[in-house]
Each structure stands twice: as C-alpha cells, then as structure tokens.
Amino acid sequence: MKKEFKAESKRLLDLMIHSIYTHKEIFLRELISNSSDAIDKMYYKALTDENITFNQSDYYIKITTDKDNKTLTISDTGIGMTKEELEENLGIIAKSGSFAFKRENELKDGFDIIGQFGVGFYSAFMVAESVVVISKALGSDQGYKWESTGADGYTIEEYEKEKIGTEIILKIKEDTEDEKYEEFLQEYRLQSIIKKYSDFIRYPIKMDIATSKLKEGSEDEYEEVVEEKIINSMVPMWRKNKNELTKEDYENFYSEKRYGFDKPLSYMHINIDGAVRYNAILFIPEKMPYDFYTKEYEKGLELYSNGVLIMNKCADLIPDYFSFVKGIVDSEDLSLNISREILQHDRQLKIIAKKIKEKIKSELQSLLKNEREKYEEFYKSFGRQIKYGVYEDFGQNKNILQDLLMFYSSKEKKMVTLDEYVNRMKNDQKYIYYASGDSVERIDKMPQTELLSEQGYEILYFTDDVDEFAIRMLMNYKEKEFKSVSSGDLGIEENENEEKQNSEIEGSKEVFQFMKDILCDKVKDVRASKRLKNHPVCISTDGELTIEMEKILNAMPSNQEIKSERVLEININHEVFKALREAFDHDQEKLKVYTNVLYDQALLIEGLTINDPVEYTNNICKLIL
C-alpha cells in the first residue's frame, strides 16, 4: 500500500530537487555521507555494547553500476534501518535519523556523525526516476524494501536480506537534450565525484573497476579484468600527525590539489581543539597566479565538514588582503543548511576565519624575522595586495598589516620595514619622509629629495600606484606622521644661512608674483625653494593631493580632471635665478618665455604631460636665438 509523504512533501520535494542543490553530482556525496553515518552508528554501538565487535575491515561502502538496466547502487555495511526507521527517516522529508541518533546518544568529543538534515537522501531524485532502499537493521531478523518514484509517495514491504546494512538503488533517468544523466553510470565520472567530494570519508569506498592486463603467458596480448578497488584516500592529510609529515608531503599535497604550478613558499598545519574544533593546511604560494588580478580569480579555502567537501572556495574564511593563501579547512562544528552548505554569517565560521587571519599574519611575521629572503620574495609577488588591504575599508586593517609593509630605502639601498625606518630616525626628525615615482632610478633623480639627502634623512621610495593612497589611510606609524618630499613644509628647522636667504627671498617677491601672473591658474604659487640645492626648479604641492596621486587618479576612467595645488619652486642660489632677476629688470617679455619654459621643464621632471609641446619647443628656440 502506497503511503504519502508528510511535511508538505510534494512542494518540499520539488523545491529540493530543483532549487536546493546547485550541481546534480552532489547526490552521490549525500548518499555516501549517509552510508558513512550508518557505519559510524555501528561503530558507536560497538563502543557501548560489549556484545558487538567492530572489525574495521568489515565496514565499507560499495558503488555498483548496471548499465544495461541503468541502475546505480550505493550499499553499506552500516547499522541498517528497521521498518519504523525507514518510515520515520525517509517518510518525513527534512527528518534526520543521524541528527536524532547524535542527540539521543550524547556523542562525546572525538566522535561525530556527518548527517544533520534528512533531505540529502532526496537529492537522489535529481538523477533518478525511482529509488529503492533495501535495509536490514542490527538486531533484526527481517529486512525491508522502501520504494518511491517521487512526490506521489512511497511503499514499504518485507524483503529478504541476508546481511545487516543498506542498499540504495537508483534507476537513472533517460538523457534529454538539456540534461545528461547516464554519465552517472560511467566509472570514470563516479570516481571523479568520489575523489572530489568524499575522498576523506573514513571508510573505504569500493568500486569494481575494469582494467586492461597482459594475459598470463603472453607478451603482447591483453585482456580486460574487473578488480575491486578502493577509490577514496580515507585519511585526510590534515588529520595526520605533523611529526609524521615531511616538507615533500606538503609540496606534493599542494601539487595534487592544483593550488599552483609553483611550490609553496611556506605552509601552516593547524590543529585546533577548542571552542570550535577545526584542522587546516594553508599555503603561501611562491608566485602570483597569472589571473590573480582578474575577475576570473576566486579567493577562498576549500571547506570540509568531517572530511566531506562542502565548498570549493569559501571566501568568508580569509580576508581579501590574504586572498593569495591556498588550502583547506575541515571542521566538525559548522552549522550547515539543508543542502549541506555553510550557513551565511555562521558564528563558528567567523571564529575560524579570525583564527586563520591571525595565523597567516603570524606566519608572515615569522618569515620576515627569521627568513628575510623568503619574505622579500613573497613581498615581490604579493606586497601590493597587503597595501591594498591597508587602503581598503578606510584603513581599518592597518593595525593588522602595517608591520608587514616594506619600501625601498634611500639609505639602506634595499627594502625595509616601517619599524626599521623609525628605529633609525634622527633625534630631530619629525616625519617619515617618502618620495613617489615610477621607479627607484627615477626617484633618485628627483630634485625634491636634495635637501633631505644632504642633511642625512632617510627617504622611503613609493613605486607602486597604491603606495601613497595606502599610507594616507595609515596616517602615521608609531606616532610619526608621513611626509612627502614634495610637501610644502618638510618640518626642518631653519639655520642661520637660511635666515639670510629669507631676506633675499623678501627682495625677490616681485619677480615671483610676476611669474605667478604669467602662469595664471596653472599654479597656486611661485616661491623660492628651500629644498633645492643643485636643480634650478621643481614642483611641490600644497594640500593633501600630491603629483603622483594626481597622475594615478587622472589615469582612472572619469569625466573630471583632478589637479593638485601646484607650486613652482625656484632655486634662488642657481644661475638660472640670476637670469630671471636680470630679465625682470630689463626684458620682461623674455621673463615670460623663461617662466613658461621652467614650468614645462618642472612638469617633465615629474613625468607629467606639458600642455603645448609646440609652444615649448618654440620657446626653447627663442632662447637659443
């Protein structure tokens, strides 16, 4: 007699088949997980009942196909189900026998069951037109057969079954133009699904695999032989003792998981048994993936629950600034939804993510301190990502990342940390000085660095487009503010010579005002420079926006041109200034030409485009003639 499902089954079953699961192949993961739960229950019973012996070799999961009849069978040697359990567990959608077993028996730490929701079984209807379950329970003399073709209901009848355990027989649907179902009868396809989702189920998953072997007594004649093989690895590497593993083991795992074509620069093996239990193996790659800064790149760690793959890329486990990290996390304590996927904003997940973030930072700091060359190699590949992390979220991550930052030093002629810079600062030094440019070579030639270099101040070189933006978010380091070499005020106290120079500047104000009037709105001001020693001219800026920031912002798609508050600085100790004074007194038309030429030269020094190259060359010609 056919019975109807409970719990609004028609609507719920339809929803589950068509909406809950993203990929049809998931059905095999769910059924294997249920079989694993059944064997776990038998193992637990053996622990609590001295009359039951649990011999590991007697417990396994078997996958069998019958291509002629288009059936796929998943059988196990687990605890089995009685008639009442079949009706209770399979007759009510979203009823989990595993979850109830776990709750009723108050399982201790160290023993866990995968199943949390009963709907996983019904994923079978995504690929099967009918499902038969044959089961014989521990302690029962009678087996039973449960059968259903979907939402119209199910039947249960007695069935002769010799051994304890369960068989699930799926009648696979016919292929259509849009959907392929018969692939789930192909050995290679089933093997790939098992390896992908259920490789670390703790019991053997067996299949009969056809292989070609040389005939006995023959040198060139082959025959097809069917052999039973174990498909899954069973013991996950992350659950093994770290002392048993070698560097090569981790490198092989990195390669097998296809995390990259390089070797890992560093790895972390984490085993936590606290408020939230989890195991993890994390890798810091040696080289940046070719698609790292493309839309195609997906960050995230592989997420397992009890050795069953839940998500290929769980982005919530790592912050964007550590998105280069590869690896896996396996936890028994995650809250899963009905499709056995992680619940959004899960509390346990947040705890794990926080710990992983701290572990990655700790590992990077360890590399920086103990293996400097390795860290610098890492920083060449992923330093930009660390800087983006400082810049993002309005600098909220700065306390996490600031000690990982490195920049080229004018004094050390190599990459240094902010901590190293501050510890070397001169007693009278107020600021951390930096210069921005396309390259170290270009910054070395910047006129704006002359005064600081002469007085022995160390300058950090910013050569990445994100550097200055990140530092603006950082604002200061160890209470020392950052100051661009192009800033209007460098915070250097004046000496007696500079006081004399100030009186000379006072007498030149008319010259500078004349030049400012000629340049109009191109500059905010023209003034005598206190930073130039050998060069005749440079551009500095007033305000927060520097020349380099202006260039970067204007390179972005925008309808509005962004301009910094430019100041044209003149070296009054240079021969060029004498020519300017002479022209102001005797030939102000020539001073106009001088002014425009000097401004364009200052722009070229900064790597900026001059407004009118033809006018510039004509002005040069006028001066030559």
C-alpha positions, 0 to 999 in steps of 0.5 A: 500500500502506497503511503504519502509523504508528510511535511508538505512533501510534494512542494518540499520535494520539488523545491529540493530537487530543483532549487536546493542543490546547485550541481546534480553530482552532489547526490552521490556525496549525500548518499555516501555521507549517509552510508558513512553515518550508518557505519559510524552508528555501528561503530558507536554501538560497538563502543557501548555494547560489549556484545558487538565487535567492530572489525574495521575491515568489515565496514565499507561502502560499495558503488555498483553500476548496471548499465544495461538496466541503468541502475546505480547502487550505493550499499553499506555495511552500516547499522541498517534501518528497521521498518519504523526507521525507514518510515520515520527517516525517509517518510518525513522529508527534512527528518534526520535519523543521524541528527536524532541518533547524535542527540539521543546518544550524547556523542562525546568529543572525538566522535561525530556523525556527518548527517544533520538534515534528512533531505540529502537522501532526496537529492537522489531524485535529481538523477533518478526516476525511482529509488529503492532502499533495501535495509536490514537493521542490527538486531533484526531478523527481517529486512525491508524494501522502501520504494518511491518514484517521487512526490506521489509517495512511497511503499514499504514491504518485507524483503529478504536480506541476508546481511545487516546494512543498506542498499540504495538503488537508483534507476537513472533517468533517460538523457534529454537534450538539456540534461545528461544523466547516464554519465552517472553510470560511467566509472570514470565520472563516479570516481571523479565525484568520489575523489572530489567530494568524499575522498576523506570519508573514513571508510573505504569506498569500493568500486569494481573497476575494469582494467586492461592486463597482459594475459598470463603467458603472453607478451603482447596480448591483453585482456580486460579484468574487473578488480575491486578497488578502493577509490577514496584516500580515507585519511585526510592529510590534515588529520595526520600527525605533523611529526609524521609529515615531511616538507615533500608531503606538503609540496606534493599535497599542494601539487595534487590539489592544483593550488599552483604550478609553483611550490609553496613558499611556506605552509601552516598545519593547524590543529585546533581543539577548542571552542570550535574544533577545526584542522587546516593546511594553508599555503603561501604560494611562491608566485602570483597566479597569472589571473590573480588580478582578474575577475576570473580569480576566486579567493577562498579555502576549500571547506570540509565538514568531517572530511566531506567537501562542502565548498570549493572556495569559501571566501568568508574564511580569509580576508581579501588582503590574504586572498593569495593563501591556498588550502583547506579547512575541515571542521566538525562544528559548522552549522550547515543548511539543508543542502549541506552548505555553510550557513551565511554569517555562521558564528563558528565560521567567523571564529575560524576565519579570525583564527586563520587571519591571525595565523597567516599574519603570524606566519608572515611575521615569522618569515620576515624575522627569521627568513628575510629572503623568503619574505622579500620574495613573497613581498615581490609577488604579493606586497601590493595586495597587503597595501591594498588591504591597508587602503581598503575599508578606510584603513581599518586593517592597518593595525593588522598589516602595517608591520608587514609593509616594506619600501625601498630605502634611500639609505639602506639601498634595499627594502625595509620595514616601517619599524626599521625606518623609525628605529633609525630616525634622527633625534630631530626628525619629525616625519617619515619622509617618502618620495613617489615615482615610477621607479627607484632610478627615477626617484633618485633623480628627483630634485625634491629629495636634495635637501633631505639627502644632504642633511642625512634623512632617510627617504622611503621610495613609493613605486607602486600606484597604491603606495601613497593612497595606502599610507594616507589611510595609515596616517602615521606609524608609531606616532610619526606622521608621513611626509612627502618630499614634495610637501610644502613644509618638510618640518626642518628647522631653519639655520642661520644661512637660511635666515639670510636667504629669507631676506633675499627671498623678501627682495625677490617677491616681485619677480615671483608674483610676476611669474605667478601672473604669467602662469595664471591658474596653472599654479597656486604659487611661485616661491623660492625653494628651500629644498633645492640645492643643485636643480634650478626648479621643481614642483611641490604641492600644497594640500593633501593631493600630491603629483603622483596621486594626481597622475594615478587618479587622472589615469582612472576612467572619469569625466573630471580632471583632478589637479593638485595645488601646484607650486613652482619652486625656484632655486634662488642660489642657481644661475638660472635665478640670476637670469630671471632677476636680470630679465625682470629688470630689463626684458620682461617679455623674455621673463615670460618665455623663461617662466613658461619654459621652467614650468614645462621643464618642472612638469617633465621632471615629474613625468607629467604631460606639458600642455603645448609641446609646440609652444615649448619647443618654440620657446626653447628656440627663442632662447637659443636665438 
